[in-house]
C-alpha cells in the first residue's frame, strides 16, 4: 500500500490558479467533456429491458421493473455480471441495438458529453446466436445519427470477454475485422481476477497491426501487476479503472510520468465494493499524484448514475472543487482518440466556458 510518509508517496499538490469564485462549482452540464468508459449494454435501463423483452417475446425472471431495480445490490463484480448478462437476453435485433445506443447518446449529450467512446461486448451476443452484423449495424447507425441528433460524436470499442479466454477473443477479432470501419479500437473486460492481461498478448498484437486503438480493464478487482501487464504486454493506450494502481508507488510514478489515462468510474467503484463509500474514493489522491484521471459512468443503468451523477458525487462526497472538476473534463478530452483538430475545438470550448 502507499505510505504517505514516504517521499515517493507524497503527492504533488495540484497547481491551482487563484480563482475569484473560491470553491464554487461550475455548471457541470456546461463543461464539454468526453466519456471514455461506458458499456453500452450497461446503459440498458429496467424499463427498456421490459420493453424490448415484450417486443422480442423474451420471458424475464423478474416480476416487473421495480423487482428488477431492487436487485441492483451487488457484493462484487461477479454478482453484477450475473444480472448484467441476464438482462442482455432481450437484445436481439439491429433495432434493439440502435434504440439502446440512441437512448444513451441522448442522455449523455445532456451531461455535456461532446464525444463518447463506447464499449460493446460482441461475444455476449454472438454466444446467444445474435448475428454480429445486427449488433454492429444497430450501434453504428446510432453513432452516425448522433451528430445531427445530439451534436456529439462517438466511436465504438469492441471488448473481449477475458473469462472466455484468448482463443475465443482471437476468433472474435477475426469476425470484427470484417467490420473494421465500424470500430476504433478493442478492449478487455468482464471478470478480471484469474485472467491476467498477458493471456491476450497475441490478440492485442494483431489488433494493433490492424491500426486499432487498444485499452484494457485492469486494477479494478485485479492487482497492480495486471496494470503493468496491460502496459508492457498488451501495450494499451489507456487503463480502464486502475484504482488499485495506488497500491504500487513505482506504478504510480510511471503512470504519472507517462501520463497514461485512467478511466475511473466512481459510482461503479462504490456499487461493486471497490470502495465502501464515495467519500473514500481515491480520485482526489490520484489527481494530487499527477495521474491523468478521467471520470466515467461504466454501467450507469445499474450503478446509480450517468456521467453528471458521477461528477456530482465527486463534488459533494469527495469535495472536489471547480478546478478539479475542470481538470477531469480536460483530461477526458485529452485522453480521447479524437483527431487533434477536433480535440482542440472541444478544449477551446472548455476554456471558453470558464469565462
C-alpha positions as CSV (number, residue, x, y, z in Angstrom):
1,X,0.0,0.0,0.0
2,X,1.1,3.6,-0.4
3,X,2.8,5.2,2.5
4,X,2.0,8.9,2.8
5,X,5.1,9.4,5.0
6,X,7.4,8.1,2.2
7,X,8.8,10.9,0.0
8,X,7.8,9.0,-3.2
9,X,4.3,8.7,-1.9
10,X,3.7,12.3,-1.1
11,X,1.5,13.6,-4.0
12,X,2.4,16.9,-5.5
13,X,-0.3,19.4,-4.9
14,X,-2.5,20.4,-7.8
15,X,-1.2,23.7,-9.1
16,X,-4.4,25.6,-8.8
17,X,-4.5,29.2,-10.0
18,X,-6.1,31.7,-7.8
19,X,-9.8,31.8,-8.5
20,X,-12.2,34.6,-7.5
21,X,-15.0,32.0,-7.1
22,X,-13.3,30.0,-4.4
23,X,-14.8,26.5,-4.2
24,X,-17.9,27.4,-6.2
25,X,-18.8,24.5,-8.5
26,X,-19.1,25.1,-12.3
27,X,-22.2,24.2,-14.1
28,X,-21.2,20.6,-14.7
29,X,-23.6,20.1,-17.5
30,X,-22.0,23.0,-19.3
31,X,-18.5,21.5,-19.1
32,X,-17.6,20.0,-22.5
33,X,-16.3,16.5,-21.8
34,X,-15.7,13.1,-23.2
35,X,-16.9,9.7,-21.8
36,X,-14.3,7.0,-22.4
37,X,-15.6,4.1,-20.2
38,X,-19.2,3.2,-20.7
39,X,-20.5,-0.3,-21.7
40,X,-23.5,0.2,-23.9
41,X,-25.1,-3.0,-22.5
42,X,-24.7,-1.3,-19.1
43,X,-27.0,1.5,-20.2
44,X,-29.9,-0.9,-20.5
45,X,-32.5,0.7,-18.2
46,X,-35.0,-1.5,-16.4
47,X,-38.0,-0.1,-18.4
48,X,-36.2,-0.8,-21.7
49,X,-35.4,-4.4,-20.5
50,X,-39.2,-5.0,-20.3
51,X,-40.0,-3.0,-23.4
52,X,-37.5,-5.0,-25.6
53,X,-38.4,-8.2,-23.8
54,X,-42.1,-7.7,-24.9
55,X,-41.0,-6.7,-28.4
56,X,-38.9,-9.9,-28.8
57,X,-41.1,-12.3,-26.9
58,X,-38.4,-12.9,-24.2
59,X,-39.7,-14.1,-20.8
60,X,-37.9,-12.4,-18.0
61,X,-37.2,-13.8,-14.5
62,X,-38.4,-10.6,-12.8
63,X,-41.9,-9.6,-11.6
64,X,-41.6,-6.1,-13.1
65,X,-39.4,-3.0,-13.4
66,X,-39.3,-2.4,-9.6
67,X,-38.4,-6.0,-8.9
68,X,-35.5,-5.7,-11.3
69,X,-34.3,-2.5,-9.9
70,X,-34.5,-4.0,-6.4
71,X,-31.8,-6.4,-7.5
72,X,-29.3,-3.7,-8.2
73,X,-27.4,-4.5,-5.0
74,X,-24.0,-6.2,-5.7
75,X,-21.3,-7.7,-3.5
76,X,-18.6,-7.7,-6.2
77,X,-18.1,-7.7,-9.9
78,X,-19.2,-11.3,-10.3
79,X,-22.6,-10.7,-8.7
80,X,-23.2,-7.8,-11.0
81,X,-22.2,-9.7,-14.1
82,X,-24.8,-12.4,-13.4
83,X,-27.6,-9.9,-13.6
84,X,-26.0,-7.9,-16.4
85,X,-25.9,-10.9,-18.7
86,X,-29.4,-12.0,-17.7
87,X,-30.9,-8.6,-18.8
88,X,-28.9,-8.7,-22.0
89,X,-31.1,-11.6,-23.3
90,X,-33.6,-9.0,-24.6
91,X,-31.2,-7.6,-27.1
92,X,-31.9,-9.5,-30.3
93,X,-32.2,-7.3,-33.4
94,X,-30.5,-4.4,-35.1
95,X,-33.3,-2.1,-33.9
96,X,-32.7,-3.2,-30.3
97,X,-29.1,-2.1,-30.5
98,X,-30.0,1.1,-32.2
99,X,-32.6,2.0,-29.6
100,X,-30.1,1.1,-26.8
101,X,-27.3,3.3,-28.1
102,X,-29.6,6.1,-29.2
103,X,-31.1,6.3,-25.6
104,X,-27.6,6.5,-24.1
105,X,-26.4,9.2,-26.6
106,X,-29.4,11.3,-25.9
107,X,-28.8,11.1,-22.2
108,X,-25.1,11.7,-22.5
109,X,-25.5,14.8,-24.6
110,X,-27.5,16.4,-21.8
111,X,-24.5,15.9,-19.5
112,X,-22.2,17.9,-21.7
113,X,-20.6,14.9,-23.4
114,X,-19.3,16.0,-26.7
115,X,-17.6,12.7,-27.6
116,X,-18.2,9.2,-26.3
117,X,-16.0,6.1,-26.9
118,X,-18.5,3.3,-26.2
119,X,-17.6,-0.3,-25.3
120,X,-19.7,-3.2,-26.5
121,X,-19.3,-7.0,-25.9
122,X,-19.6,-8.9,-29.2
123,X,-19.2,-12.3,-27.5
124,X,-22.1,-11.7,-25.1
125,X,-24.3,-11.5,-28.2
126,X,-22.9,-14.0,-30.7
127,X,-22.9,-16.6,-27.9
128,X,-26.7,-16.1,-27.9
129,X,-26.9,-16.6,-31.7
130,X,-27.3,-12.9,-32.3
131,X,-25.5,-12.1,-35.6
132,X,-22.6,-9.8,-35.2
133,X,-23.9,-7.8,-38.1
134,X,-27.1,-6.9,-36.1
135,X,-25.0,-5.7,-33.2
136,X,-22.6,-3.6,-35.3
137,X,-25.1,-2.2,-37.7
138,X,-27.5,-1.1,-34.9
139,X,-24.8,0.6,-32.9
140,X,-23.1,2.3,-35.9
141,X,-26.4,3.6,-37.1
142,X,-27.0,5.3,-33.7
143,X,-23.4,6.6,-33.7
144,X,-23.8,8.0,-37.2
145,X,-27.0,9.8,-36.2
146,X,-25.6,11.3,-33.0
147,X,-24.0,14.3,-34.7
148,X,-27.2,15.6,-36.2
149,X,-29.5,14.4,-33.4
150,X,-27.4,15.4,-30.4
151,X,-24.4,17.5,-31.6
152,X,-21.9,14.9,-30.5
153,X,-19.6,12.3,-31.9
154,X,-19.0,8.7,-30.8
155,X,-16.8,5.7,-31.6
156,X,-17.1,2.0,-30.8
157,X,-14.6,-0.1,-28.9
158,X,-15.2,-3.9,-29.1
159,X,-14.2,-5.6,-25.8
160,X,-13.2,-9.2,-25.4
161,X,-14.6,-11.2,-22.5
162,X,-11.5,-12.3,-20.7
163,X,-13.2,-15.2,-18.9
164,X,-13.8,-16.8,-22.4
165,X,-10.1,-16.9,-23.0
166,X,-7.7,-15.8,-25.7
167,X,-8.7,-18.3,-28.4
168,X,-12.3,-17.0,-28.3
169,X,-11.0,-13.5,-28.3
170,X,-8.9,-14.2,-31.4
171,X,-12.0,-15.7,-33.2
172,X,-14.0,-12.6,-32.3
173,X,-11.3,-10.4,-33.6
174,X,-11.4,-12.3,-36.9
175,X,-15.1,-11.5,-37.2
176,X,-14.7,-7.9,-36.1
177,X,-12.1,-7.3,-38.9
178,X,-14.9,-7.8,-41.4
179,X,-16.4,-4.6,-39.8
180,X,-13.1,-2.8,-39.4
181,X,-14.5,0.6,-40.4
182,X,-17.2,0.4,-37.7
183,X,-14.8,0.2,-34.7
184,X,-12.0,2.5,-33.4
185,X,-10.4,0.0,-31.0
186,X,-10.5,-3.1,-28.9
187,X,-10.6,-3.6,-25.1
188,X,-10.6,-6.3,-22.5
189,X,-13.3,-6.6,-19.8
190,X,-15.5,-8.9,-17.7
191,X,-14.3,-10.9,-14.7
192,X,-10.8,-9.7,-14.0
193,X,-9.3,-11.9,-11.3
194,X,-7.6,-15.0,-12.7
195,X,-7.4,-13.7,-16.2
196,X,-4.2,-11.6,-16.4
197,X,-3.8,-9.3,-19.5
198,X,-0.8,-11.3,-20.7
199,X,-3.0,-14.1,-21.8
200,X,-4.3,-11.9,-24.6
201,X,-0.9,-10.7,-25.9
202,X,-1.3,-12.2,-29.4
203,X,-4.9,-10.8,-29.8
204,X,-3.8,-7.3,-29.0
205,X,-0.7,-7.5,-31.1
206,X,-2.9,-8.4,-34.1
207,X,-5.4,-5.7,-33.3
208,X,-2.6,-3.1,-33.2
209,X,-1.3,-4.3,-36.5
210,X,-4.7,-3.5,-37.9
211,X,-4.4,0.1,-36.7
212,X,-6.9,-0.4,-33.8
213,X,-6.5,1.5,-30.6
214,X,-6.0,-0.7,-27.5
215,X,-7.3,-0.3,-24.0
216,X,-7.9,-2.8,-21.1
217,X,-9.7,-3.1,-17.8
218,X,-7.0,-3.6,-15.1
219,X,-6.6,-2.7,-11.5
220,X,-10.3,-2.7,-10.5
221,X,-10.5,-6.1,-8.7
222,X,-7.2,-7.3,-10.1
223,X,-3.8,-6.4,-8.6
224,X,-1.4,-3.7,-9.8
225,X,0.5,-6.3,-11.6
226,X,-2.4,-6.5,-14.1
227,X,-1.8,-2.8,-14.9
228,X,1.9,-3.4,-15.5
229,X,0.9,-6.3,-17.9
230,X,-1.6,-4.2,-19.7
231,X,1.0,-1.6,-20.3
232,X,4.0,-3.7,-21.1
233,X,2.5,-6.8,-22.7
234,X,-0.7,-5.5,-24.4
235,X,0.8,-2.0,-24.9
236,X,-2.5,-0.4,-24.2
237,X,-3.0,3.4,-24.6
238,X,-5.4,3.7,-21.6
239,X,-6.1,1.8,-18.4
240,X,-9.8,1.3,-17.7
241,X,-10.3,1.7,-13.9
242,X,-6.8,1.4,-12.5
243,X,-7.7,2.5,-9.0
244,X,-5.6,-0.3,-7.4
245,X,-2.5,1.2,-9.0
246,X,-2.2,3.3,-5.9
247,X,-1.0,0.2,-4.0
248,X,2.3,0.3,-6.0
249,X,4.2,3.5,-5.7
250,X,6.5,2.6,-8.7
251,X,3.5,2.1,-10.8
252,X,2.0,5.4,-9.7
253,X,5.3,7.1,-10.6
254,X,5.2,5.5,-14.1
255,X,1.6,6.4,-14.8
256,X,2.3,10.0,-13.7
257,X,5.5,10.3,-15.8
258,X,4.0,8.8,-18.9
259,X,0.5,10.4,-18.4
260,X,-1.3,7.2,-19.1
261,X,-5.0,7.9,-18.9
262,X,-7.1,6.1,-16.3
263,X,-10.8,5.8,-17.0
264,X,-12.1,5.8,-13.4
265,X,-15.7,5.1,-12.6
266,X,-16.6,6.3,-9.0
267,X,-20.2,5.2,-8.6
268,X,-19.3,1.9,-10.1
269,X,-16.5,1.5,-7.6
270,X,-18.9,2.1,-4.7
271,X,-21.6,-0.2,-6.0
272,X,-19.1,-3.1,-6.6
273,X,-17.4,-2.6,-3.2
274,X,-14.1,-1.5,-4.6
275,X,-14.5,1.3,-2.1
276,X,-17.1,1.3,0.6
277,X,-18.3,5.0,0.3
278,X,-17.9,7.7,-2.2
279,X,-16.2,9.8,0.5
280,X,-13.4,7.2,0.5
281,X,-12.9,7.3,-3.3
282,X,-9.2,7.9,-4.2
283,X,-9.8,10.2,-7.1
284,X,-8.5,13.2,-5.3
285,X,-5.3,11.4,-4.3
286,X,-4.9,10.3,-7.9
287,X,-5.2,13.9,-9.1
288,X,-2.8,15.1,-6.5
289,X,-0.3,12.4,-7.6
290,X,-0.4,13.9,-11.1
291,X,-2.3,11.0,-12.7
292,X,-4.3,11.5,-15.9
293,X,-7.6,10.6,-14.3
294,X,-10.9,10.8,-16.2
295,X,-14.4,10.2,-14.8
296,X,-16.9,7.9,-16.4
297,X,-20.2,6.0,-15.7
298,X,-19.2,2.4,-16.6
299,X,-22.7,0.7,-16.4
300,X,-24.9,3.6,-15.4
301,X,-28.3,1.8,-15.5
302,X,-27.0,-0.4,-12.7
303,X,-24.7,1.8,-10.7
304,X,-26.8,4.8,-9.9
305,X,-26.0,7.4,-12.4
306,X,-24.7,8.7,-15.7
307,X,-21.7,11.0,-16.2
308,X,-23.0,14.1,-14.4
309,X,-24.1,12.0,-11.5
310,X,-20.5,10.8,-11.1
311,X,-19.3,14.4,-11.3
312,X,-21.9,15.4,-8.7
313,X,-20.9,12.6,-6.4
314,X,-17.3,13.7,-6.5
315,X,-18.1,17.3,-5.9
316,X,-20.4,16.5,-3.0
317,X,-18.9,13.4,-1.5
318,X,-15.2,13.9,-2.1
319,X,-15.3,17.7,-2.1
320,X,-13.7,18.2,-5.5
321,X,-13.6,21.9,-6.3
322,X,-14.2,23.8,-9.5
323,X,-10.6,23.5,-10.7
324,X,-10.5,19.7,-10.1
325,X,-13.8,19.2,-12.0
326,X,-12.4,21.2,-14.9
327,X,-9.2,19.2,-14.8
328,X,-11.3,15.9,-15.1
329,X,-13.2,17.3,-18.0
330,X,-9.9,18.4,-19.7
331,X,-8.3,15.1,-19.1
332,X,-11.2,13.3,-20.7
333,X,-10.8,15.2,-23.9
334,X,-7.1,14.9,-24.0
335,X,-7.3,11.2,-23.4
336,X,-9.8,10.6,-26.2
337,X,-9.0,9.1,-29.6
338,X,-10.2,12.2,-31.4
339,X,-8.1,13.8,-34.1
340,X,-6.0,16.7,-32.9
341,X,-8.1,19.4,-34.6
342,X,-11.4,18.2,-33.1
343,X,-9.9,17.7,-29.7
344,X,-8.5,21.3,-29.8
345,X,-12.0,22.6,-30.7
346,X,-13.5,20.9,-27.6
347,X,-10.7,22.1,-25.4
348,X,-11.2,25.7,-26.6
349,X,-14.9,25.4,-25.8
350,X,-14.0,24.1,-22.3
351,X,-11.7,27.1,-21.8
352,X,-14.3,29.5,-23.1
353,X,-16.8,28.1,-20.6
354,X,-14.6,29.3,-17.8
355,X,-15.3,33.0,-18.7
